[in-house]
Amino acid sequence: MPLADLMMPLIRLVDPERAHRLAIHALKLGLVRDGPLAAADPALRMEVFGIDFPNPIGLAAGFDKSAEAWRPLLNLECGFIEIGTLTPRPQAGNPRPRVFRLLEDQAVINRYGFNNDGLDVGLRRLGDRDRNAGIVGINVGINKDSENQAGDFATAVEPAAPLADYLTVNVSSPNTPGLRDLQAADQLDKLLAAVIAARDAGAGTDRHVPLLLKIAPDISRDLVHEIVEISIANSVSGIIVANTTLERPDSLASQNKDEAGGLSGAPLFDLSTKVLAWTYLAAAGRLPVIGAGGVDGPDSAYAKLRAGASLVQLYTALIYKGPGLFRAINEGLATRLRTDGHATVQEIVGIDAERWADRAAD
Ligand SMILES: Cc1cc2nc3c(=O)[nH]c(=O)nc-3n(C[C@H](O)[C@H](O)[C@H](O)COP(=O)(O)O)c2cc1C
């Protein structure tokens, strides 16, 4: 067992924000290497929006907000990582404490509020990266005091485009007042037109940089349909479903369950997978969907893919299960595919979408 996995129970005794900083430092010092990288299993390869992913399991935004540890993170056998959310200007975020473990629920509530070193610093840290050493997406947002939200998103997207394998426009954090309102149809249309133009200006004509939209799980099926149509009309390359939820399922047992902020982890799985299936069905093959929310092992990753995800992201389970999780999911996924008689991940994408969507109507 790698040293980092042995340390996991001890790290959990530390305040969660401090534990997060310790994890970033340990990664930077090279203490979290999980042995040599295994050869990529061809069954797990996925080509999505023109990018060839070695496996479909990525690290979601929020763990490496300021692009400090992307290099060692890529050694954990994740198929890709998403750094950010980076905002145009550096930002301190909300007062502490602002992140809470819900151990009994295998969940987290956070109200960080986009604390990050700012776009310039984040991009500088990515500047010397070897493009062949792993897939890095850049997730951008806006400062809390933004007075021109679409303009500020565009300001962030343009310089990020040349350094990104893909870009994510985050309109779904619950911790920046007014941000989620940008998901409404008329606002979203204007926003996407502005960021796509900024992407094209930044990336130049010789390179295509896919631009994704990340949405909240707390939305109606009607709004999902509108978001999908507006995204397609604006040439968005994919939709990430979902960010954290403001819901508090009745099942929550931890004493921290009433803290303000976004809930992530196991209790988010059903809700986010339902909205994922809605998005997949609405898109009807016109754009891919990336599934995030409550993935904690091979079974939940397999279910996300079957519900309609072409790629999967996770964050919270890493806190409870440690850095060996990506490898464990990849091994388990490959076994499940073979046992069920599938040659590739692509074959299972969406085969349970109707079931998940109907279940939503219950
Ligand atoms: C502590 C924490 C911080 C997060 N910060 C961000 C962020 O800055 N930007 C973002 O788009 N999502 C952020 N997220 C949301 C995750 O990227 C992900 O969408 C969500 O947590 C659901 O996945 P999970 O259940 O596997 O954690 C954060 C999540 C957590 C737990």
The ligand as an SDF file (V2000), in Angstrom:
LIG
                    3D

 31 33  0  0  0  0  0  0  0  0999 V2000
  -13.8390   21.3540   -1.6400 C   0  0  0  0  0  0  0  0  0  0  0  0
  -14.4020   21.4720   -3.0220 C   0  0  0  0  0  0  0  0  0  0  0  0
  -14.0670   22.5590   -3.8250 C   0  0  0  0  0  0  0  0  0  0  0  0
  -14.5970   22.6650   -5.1080 C   0  0  0  0  0  0  0  0  0  0  0  0
  -14.2180   23.7140   -5.9040 N   0  0  0  0  0  0  0  0  0  0  0  0
  -14.6810   23.7880   -7.1780 C   0  0  0  0  0  0  0  0  0  0  0  0
  -14.2540   24.8320   -8.0410 C   0  0  0  0  0  0  0  0  0  0  0  0
  -13.4360   25.6850   -7.6880 O   0  0  0  0  0  0  0  0  0  0  0  0
  -14.7660   24.8600   -9.3080 N   0  0  0  0  0  0  0  0  0  0  0  0
  -15.6530   23.9150   -9.7680 C   0  0  0  0  0  0  0  0  0  0  0  0
  -16.0630   23.9840  -10.9330 O   0  0  0  0  0  0  0  0  0  0  0  0
  -16.0530   22.9020   -8.9760 N   0  0  0  0  0  0  0  0  0  0  0  0
  -15.5880   22.8190   -7.7050 C   0  0  0  0  0  0  0  0  0  0  0  0
  -15.9990   21.7810   -6.9040 N   0  0  0  0  0  0  0  0  0  0  0  0
  -16.9920   20.8050   -7.4210 C   0  0  0  0  0  0  0  0  0  0  0  0
  -16.3420   19.5420   -7.9890 C   0  0  0  0  0  0  0  0  0  0  0  0
  -15.5410   19.8460   -9.0970 O   0  0  0  0  0  0  0  0  0  0  0  0
  -17.4230   18.5090   -8.4020 C   0  0  0  0  0  0  0  0  0  0  0  0
  -18.1880   19.0410   -9.4680 O   0  0  0  0  0  0  0  0  0  0  0  0
  -18.3590   18.1350   -7.2750 C   0  0  0  0  0  0  0  0  0  0  0  0
  -17.6930   18.1090   -6.0270 O   0  0  0  0  0  0  0  0  0  0  0  0
  -19.0250   16.7630   -7.4870 C   0  0  0  0  0  0  0  0  0  0  0  0
  -18.0790   15.7330   -7.5500 O   0  0  0  0  0  0  0  0  0  0  0  0
  -17.6710   14.8160   -6.2600 P   0  0  0  0  0  0  0  0  0  0  0  0
  -18.9740   14.3630   -5.6350 O   0  0  0  0  0  0  0  0  0  0  0  0
  -16.8670   13.6990   -6.8390 O   0  0  0  0  0  0  0  0  0  0  0  0
  -16.8860   15.6940   -5.3700 O   0  0  0  0  0  0  0  0  0  0  0  0
  -15.4840   21.6550   -5.6030 C   0  0  0  0  0  0  0  0  0  0  0  0
  -15.8050   20.5610   -4.7920 C   0  0  0  0  0  0  0  0  0  0  0  0
  -15.2810   20.4560   -3.5210 C   0  0  0  0  0  0  0  0  0  0  0  0
  -15.6380   19.2550   -2.6930 C   0  0  0  0  0  0  0  0  0  0  0  0
  1  2  1  0
  2  3  1  0
  2 30  2  0
  3  4  2  0
  4  5  1  0
  4 28  1  0
  5  6  2  0
  6  7  1  0
  6 13  1  0
  7  8  2  0
  7  9  1  0
  9 10  1  0
 10 11  2  0
 10 12  1  0
 12 13  2  0
 13 14  1  0
 14 15  1  0
 14 28  1  0
 15 16  1  0
 16 17  1  0
 16 18  1  0
 18 19  1  0
 18 20  1  0
 20 21  1  0
 20 22  1  0
 22 23  1  0
 23 24  1  0
 24 25  2  0
 24 26  1  0
 24 27  1  0
 28 29  2  0
 29 30  1  0
 30 31  1  0
M  END
$$$$
